[in-house]
Amino acid sequence: NSVYIAGGTNTISKATEAKLPRVEERMAGKDRYETSVAIARSKFRGSKEAFIASGEEFADALVISPISGKHNKPTLLVSRNKNNNVVVKNYIKNTGITKITAIGGEKYIPSSILESLIK
């Protein structure tokens, strides 16, 4: 009955949006990391747990998404470059998330990145 768009106009154009019925909301940020936070803010308010998945390799994020929705826990995308994760780190801090679960291996989400998100 309603359509929600996850991504900015570079991902899903205004022309495509105009063809969709009943667009309720567009959740977007300047990049995929901010977009994951925008989705979390919109759809997972009050959740104190989150999944963390690579924003560079999408297989893990795709696999966890249905579980994320079912358990009302956002999937936040992170980069191996800690500078790209500031918005995610701030979201975790400001919302009082108490538990994060990494999805995927150390190759794409090094423990140093996980540690930087909670310090």
Backbone as ProteinMPNN parsed JSONL, in Angstrom:
{"seq_chain_A": "NSVYIAGGTNTISKATEAKLPRVEERMAGKDRYETSVAIARSKFRGSKEAFIASGEEFADALVISPISGKHNKPTLLVSRNKNNNVVVKNYIKNTGITKITAIGGEKYIPSSILESLIK", "coords_chain_A": {"N_chain_A": [[0.803, -1.205, 0.0], [2.035, 1.19, 0.556], [5.013, 2.951, -0.376], [8.422, 3.008, 0.324], [11.436, 4.65, -0.068], [14.765, 3.768, -0.174], [17.575, 5.383, -0.35], [19.322, 7.925, -2.164], [18.686, 10.411, -4.771], [20.53, 9.85, -6.742], [20.672, 7.148, -6.709], [18.017, 6.164, -6.846], [16.105, 7.638, -9.052], [14.332, 10.817, -9.322], [12.509, 10.677, -11.374], [11.942, 7.935, -11.487], [10.87, 7.672, -8.934], [8.539, 9.19, -9.254], [6.979, 7.485, -10.748], [6.203, 5.556, -9.015], [3.691, 4.193, -6.846], [2.139, 5.924, -4.159], [4.416, 6.973, -2.554], [5.783, 7.202, 0.502], [7.996, 7.996, 1.947], [11.394, 9.042, 1.587], [14.419, 7.763, 2.428], [17.541, 8.847, 2.963], [21.026, 9.661, 2.632], [24.178, 11.385, 2.332], [25.877, 9.429, 1.483], [26.23, 5.813, 1.395], [26.597, 5.045, 4.03], [25.547, 7.086, 5.621], [22.972, 6.845, 4.646], [22.223, 4.348, 5.668], [22.031, 5.015, 8.338], [19.98, 6.91, 8.204], [17.836, 5.249, 7.515], [17.786, 3.648, 9.806], [17.117, 5.588, 11.74], [14.546, 6.254, 10.897], [13.048, 3.835, 10.763], [13.737, 2.148, 12.882], [13.503, 3.177, 15.441], [14.212, 3.449, 18.862], [15.391, 0.96, 19.103], [17.849, -0.892, 20.757], [19.845, -2.423, 19.901], [21.97, -3.362, 17.167], [22.811, -4.472, 13.86], [25.917, -4.721, 12.198], [27.276, -4.219, 9.094], [29.32, -4.627, 6.183], [29.774, -1.834, 4.093], [31.068, -1.949, 1.789], [31.225, -4.447, 0.648], [28.49, -6.124, -0.36], [27.112, -8.547, 0.13], [26.811, -9.595, 2.77], [25.24, -7.628, 4.032], [22.911, -7.804, 2.514], [22.046, -10.379, 3.159], [21.509, -10.187, 5.913], [19.475, -8.338, 6.105], [16.608, -9.166, 5.97], [16.416, -10.46, 8.448], [17.126, -8.429, 10.148], [14.916, -6.681, 9.866], [12.869, -8.36, 10.828], [13.578, -8.673, 13.506], [13.586, -6.135, 14.436], [15.941, -4.544, 14.424], [18.338, -2.294, 13.341], [20.371, -2.395, 10.338], [23.479, -1.278, 10.082], [25.74, 0.251, 7.94], [29.225, -0.005, 7.472], [32.598, 1.114, 6.869], [35.908, 0.013, 5.959], [37.568, 2.086, 6.224], [37.935, 4.135, 8.78], [37.254, 6.832, 8.934], [35.009, 7.154, 7.344], [33.004, 6.285, 8.941], [31.969, 7.973, 10.845], [29.357, 9.092, 11.091], [27.866, 6.796, 11.643], [29.053, 5.92, 14.014], [28.37, 8.108, 15.663], [25.581, 7.847, 15.622], [25.253, 5.386, 16.978], [26.257, 6.091, 19.499], [24.563, 8.287, 20.226], [22.006, 7.21, 20.296], [22.068, 5.327, 22.207], [22.662, 2.64, 21.724], [23.286, -0.589, 22.789], [24.282, -3.007, 22.062], [26.083, -4.399, 19.44], [26.213, -6.37, 16.536], [28.407, -7.895, 14.474], [28.264, -8.655, 11.064], [29.618, -10.829, 8.933], [33.05, -11.325, 7.948], [36.323, -10.705, 9.422], [37.878, -9.649, 7.43], [36.343, -7.756, 6.049], [35.108, -6.303, 8.045], [37.064, -5.269, 10.198], [38.233, -5.941, 13.546], [39.229, -3.657, 14.739], [37.714, -1.641, 13.606], [35.163, -2.186, 14.626], [35.713, -1.742, 17.347], [36.318, 0.992, 17.235], [33.821, 2.059, 16.788], [32.484, 1.951, 19.191], [33.948, 3.303, 21.058]], "CA_chain_A": [[0.0, 0.0, 0.0], [2.914, 2.343, 0.628], [6.366, 2.721, -0.868], [9.496, 3.72, 0.997], [12.633, 4.618, -0.897], [16.028, 3.771, 0.56], [18.628, 5.857, -1.234], [19.162, 9.256, -2.726], [18.242, 10.513, -6.168], [21.515, 9.223, -7.624], [20.385, 5.714, -6.678], [16.653, 6.019, -7.355], [15.86, 8.982, -9.58], [13.022, 11.454, -9.114], [11.622, 10.156, -12.425], [11.485, 6.622, -11.03], [9.994, 7.92, -7.78], [7.253, 9.69, -9.745], [6.225, 6.355, -11.303], [5.821, 4.647, -7.937], [2.466, 4.601, -6.145], [2.11, 6.237, -2.731], [5.713, 7.075, -1.896], [5.59, 7.789, 1.824], [9.221, 8.555, 2.52], [12.697, 8.72, 1.023], [15.447, 7.747, 3.469], [18.781, 9.001, 2.201], [22.119, 10.458, 3.156], [25.123, 11.745, 1.264], [26.509, 8.191, 1.034], [25.537, 4.615, 1.888], [26.718, 4.973, 5.485], [24.515, 8.001, 6.125], [21.662, 6.288, 4.296], [21.891, 3.289, 6.634], [21.614, 5.709, 9.569], [18.666, 7.493, 7.927], [16.877, 4.149, 7.612], [17.707, 3.284, 11.225], [16.36, 6.644, 12.439], [13.154, 6.225, 10.488], [12.338, 2.559, 10.925], [14.178, 1.333, 14.022], [13.561, 4.022, 16.643], [14.103, 2.746, 20.131], [16.165, -0.277, 19.148], [19.106, -0.768, 21.492], [20.781, -3.351, 19.276], [22.112, -3.146, 15.722], [23.741, -5.279, 13.077], [26.914, -3.956, 11.475], [27.68, -4.945, 7.885], [30.203, -3.871, 5.294], [29.21, -1.027, 3.026], [31.929, -2.14, 0.625], [30.845, -5.757, 0.11], [27.081, -6.106, 0.008], [26.473, -9.84, 0.375], [26.437, -9.744, 4.179], [24.131, -6.713, 4.311], [21.712, -8.36, 1.887], [21.621, -11.563, 3.902], [21.003, -9.861, 7.245], [18.343, -7.402, 6.043], [15.32, -9.719, 6.422], [16.51, -10.744, 9.885], [17.121, -7.102, 10.755], [13.528, -6.234, 9.934], [12.082, -9.253, 11.68], [13.938, -8.488, 14.917], [13.555, -4.698, 14.721], [17.298, -4.053, 14.671], [18.853, -1.752, 12.08], [21.649, -2.805, 9.779], [24.295, -0.099, 9.838], [26.867, -0.046, 7.059], [30.504, 0.593, 7.848], [33.721, 1.026, 5.936], [37.2, -0.29, 6.578], [38.156, 3.399, 6.485], [37.224, 4.609, 9.966], [36.75, 8.192, 8.701], [33.684, 7.054, 6.727], [32.057, 5.734, 9.901], [31.656, 8.957, 11.889], [27.906, 9.213, 11.277], [27.41, 5.552, 12.277], [29.531, 5.99, 15.399], [27.533, 9.079, 16.367], [24.249, 7.251, 15.786], [25.346, 4.388, 18.051], [26.429, 6.831, 20.754], [23.427, 9.152, 20.543], [20.774, 6.449, 20.503], [22.24, 4.405, 23.326], [22.759, 1.228, 21.308], [24.097, -1.302, 23.783], [24.832, -4.242, 21.499], [26.24, -4.474, 17.994], [26.591, -7.692, 16.051], [29.047, -7.805, 13.165], [27.87, -9.662, 10.093], [30.718, -10.96, 7.984], [34.346, -11.637, 8.535], [37.335, -9.705, 9.79], [38.412, -9.037, 6.208], [35.531, -6.606, 5.673], [34.844, -5.513, 9.252], [38.133, -5.57, 11.164], [37.881, -5.671, 14.949], [39.582, -2.268, 15.04], [36.562, -0.818, 13.195], [34.13, -2.393, 15.643], [36.151, -1.053, 18.557], [36.214, 2.442, 17.031], [32.405, 2.451, 16.812], [31.946, 1.985, 20.549], [34.821, 4.094, 21.947]], "C_chain_A": [[0.843, 1.265, 0.0], [4.3, 1.962, 0.142], [7.321, 3.6, -0.074], [10.732, 3.566, 0.135], [13.854, 4.707, 0.002], [17.127, 4.136, -0.424], [18.29, 7.214, -1.804], [18.768, 9.233, -4.184], [19.282, 10.007, -7.16], [21.291, 7.719, -7.712], [19.02, 5.416, -7.284], [16.2, 7.415, -7.766], [14.476, 9.507, -9.21], [12.027, 10.942, -10.151], [11.077, 8.785, -12.034], [10.529, 6.785, -9.858], [8.6, 8.341, -8.239], [6.373, 8.571, -10.307], [5.717, 5.395, -10.23], [4.551, 5.129, -7.24], [2.742, 4.902, -4.667], [3.477, 6.207, -2.055], [5.52, 7.849, -0.6], [6.824, 8.542, 2.307], [10.421, 8.141, 1.688], [13.698, 8.838, 2.168], [16.79, 7.767, 2.769], [19.78, 9.84, 2.976], [23.073, 10.749, 2.017], [25.873, 10.533, 0.724], [25.77, 7.011, 1.669], [25.566, 4.496, 3.406], [25.668, 5.876, 6.137], [23.114, 7.485, 5.795], [21.273, 5.182, 5.263], [21.436, 3.897, 7.955], [20.238, 6.342, 9.372], [17.569, 6.438, 8.026], [16.691, 3.751, 9.069], [16.886, 4.309, 11.996], [14.871, 6.566, 12.135], [12.42, 4.961, 10.934], [12.698, 1.756, 12.169], [14.341, 2.172, 15.282], [13.406, 3.158, 17.886], [14.876, 1.447, 20.214], [17.492, -0.014, 19.859], [20.151, -1.747, 20.988], [20.823, -3.07, 17.772], [23.044, -4.184, 15.125], [24.675, -4.313, 12.356], [27.348, -4.803, 10.282], [28.548, -4.032, 7.027], [29.403, -3.082, 4.263], [30.009, -1.155, 1.744], [31.637, -3.457, -0.088], [29.42, -6.038, 0.576], [26.448, -7.446, 0.357], [25.992, -9.976, 1.812], [25.249, -8.852, 4.538], [22.831, -7.243, 3.703], [21.164, -9.542, 2.669], [20.977, -11.189, 5.232], [19.743, -8.995, 7.196], [16.997, -7.998, 6.453], [15.304, -10.004, 7.929], [16.461, -9.44, 10.67], [15.691, -6.593, 10.927], [12.692, -7.061, 10.88], [12.34, -8.995, 13.158], [14.025, -7.016, 15.324], [14.906, -4.149, 15.164], [17.844, -3.514, 13.351], [20.128, -2.45, 11.629], [22.391, -1.532, 9.401], [25.495, -0.496, 8.993], [28.107, 0.689, 7.528], [31.552, 0.329, 6.771], [34.957, 0.563, 6.698], [37.981, 0.994, 6.842], [37.358, 4.053, 7.609], [36.658, 6.013, 9.788], [35.363, 8.205, 8.061], [32.601, 6.67, 7.722], [31.6, 6.717, 10.976], [30.154, 9.031, 12.145], [27.333, 7.965, 11.956], [27.825, 5.546, 13.751], [28.667, 6.951, 16.215], [26.122, 8.551, 16.601], [24.254, 6.244, 16.941], [25.42, 5.089, 19.409], [25.147, 7.569, 21.156], [22.128, 8.408, 20.805], [20.89, 5.447, 21.641], [22.228, 2.942, 22.929], [23.717, 0.534, 22.264], [24.73, -2.578, 23.242], [24.909, -4.113, 19.992], [26.723, -5.871, 17.641], [27.151, -7.534, 14.644], [28.597, -8.967, 12.295], [28.953, -9.702, 9.032], [32.03, -11.121, 8.715], [35.227, -10.428, 8.771], [37.903, -8.992, 8.56], [37.654, -7.754, 5.854], [35.126, -5.73, 6.856], [35.904, -5.894, 10.284], [37.696, -5.223, 12.59], [38.211, -4.244, 15.348], [38.44, -1.314, 14.651], [35.437, -0.965, 14.204], [34.478, -1.637, 16.924], [36.001, 0.467, 18.407], [34.775, 2.932, 17.078], [31.872, 2.631, 18.23], [32.813, 2.783, 21.518], [34.432, 5.547, 21.898]], "O_chain_A": [[0.408, 2.301, -0.503], [4.711, 0.806, 0.234], [7.057, 4.778, 0.164], [11.036, 2.471, -0.337], [13.963, 5.608, 0.834], [17.557, 3.31, -1.23], [17.124, 7.596, -1.911], [18.542, 8.17, -4.763], [18.945, 9.758, -8.318], [21.685, 7.09, -8.695], [18.883, 4.529, -8.126], [15.943, 8.268, -6.917], [13.579, 8.75, -8.84], [10.843, 10.787, -9.853], [9.894, 8.505, -12.224], [9.497, 6.117, -9.794], [7.598, 7.899, -7.677], [5.149, 8.702, -10.334], [4.894, 4.523, -10.51], [4.355, 6.332, -7.062], [3.506, 4.187, -4.017], [3.667, 5.482, -1.078], [5.136, 9.019, -0.617], [6.727, 9.572, 2.974], [10.466, 7.035, 1.149], [13.809, 9.888, 2.8], [17.145, 6.821, 2.065], [19.419, 10.621, 3.857], [22.804, 10.399, 0.868], [26.443, 10.592, -0.366], [24.795, 7.203, 2.396], [24.661, 3.912, 4.002], [24.991, 5.476, 7.084], [22.18, 7.67, 6.576], [20.107, 5.085, 5.645], [20.552, 3.353, 8.617], [19.413, 6.312, 10.285], [16.494, 6.707, 8.561], [15.565, 3.54, 9.518], [16.048, 3.939, 12.818], [14.038, 6.787, 13.013], [11.295, 5.031, 11.427], [12.023, 0.774, 12.479], [15.222, 1.904, 16.099], [12.571, 2.256, 17.938], [15.006, 0.882, 21.299], [18.168, 0.977, 19.583], [21.22, -1.884, 21.583], [19.846, -2.604, 17.185], [23.941, -4.702, 15.79], [24.268, -3.223, 11.955], [27.739, -5.96, 10.44], [28.498, -2.808, 7.151], [28.476, -3.603, 3.643], [29.671, -0.544, 0.73], [31.792, -3.552, -1.306], [29.173, -6.175, 1.774], [25.319, -7.464, 0.847], [24.871, -10.429, 2.045], [24.353, -9.275, 5.267], [21.769, -7.137, 4.318], [19.951, -9.684, 2.82], [19.997, -11.813, 5.637], [19.012, -8.937, 8.185], [16.288, -7.368, 7.238], [14.287, -9.807, 8.593], [15.833, -9.36, 11.726], [15.311, -6.131, 12.003], [11.895, -6.523, 11.648], [11.423, -9.089, 13.975], [14.481, -6.693, 16.421], [15.007, -3.399, 16.135], [17.812, -4.217, 12.342], [20.863, -3.019, 12.436], [21.973, -0.801, 8.503], [26.185, -1.469, 9.301], [28.048, 1.852, 7.929], [31.409, -0.539, 5.91], [35.041, 0.703, 7.918], [38.949, 0.987, 7.602], [36.222, 4.478, 7.398], [35.668, 6.355, 10.435], [34.619, 9.173, 8.224], [31.415, 6.718, 7.398], [30.914, 6.324, 11.919], [29.724, 9.034, 13.298], [26.408, 8.072, 12.762], [27.029, 5.204, 14.625], [28.277, 6.632, 17.338], [25.536, 8.781, 17.659], [23.356, 6.257, 17.783], [24.72, 4.712, 20.349], [24.708, 7.476, 22.302], [21.24, 8.935, 21.474], [19.911, 4.791, 21.996], [21.824, 2.089, 23.72], [24.821, 1.017, 22.513], [25.606, -3.162, 23.88], [23.926, -3.762, 19.338], [27.532, -6.47, 18.351], [26.45, -7.092, 13.733], [28.556, -10.115, 12.737], [29.176, -8.724, 8.319], [32.097, -11.058, 9.943], [34.917, -9.303, 8.377], [38.355, -7.851, 8.656], [38.258, -6.777, 5.41], [34.833, -4.547, 6.683], [35.665, -6.744, 11.142], [36.886, -4.32, 12.8], [37.541, -3.674, 16.21], [38.234, -0.293, 15.308], [34.822, 0.026, 14.596], [33.624, -0.971, 17.51], [35.601, 1.147, 19.353], [34.532, 4.101, 17.377], [30.918, 3.377, 18.446], [32.45, 2.929, 22.686], [35.044, 6.374, 22.574]]}, "name": "protein", "num_of_chains": 1, "seq": "NSVYIAGGTNTISKATEAKLPRVEERMAGKDRYETSVAIARSKFRGSKEAFIASGEEFADALVISPISGKHNKPTLLVSRNKNNNVVVKNYIKNTGITKITAIGGEKYIPSSILESLIK"}
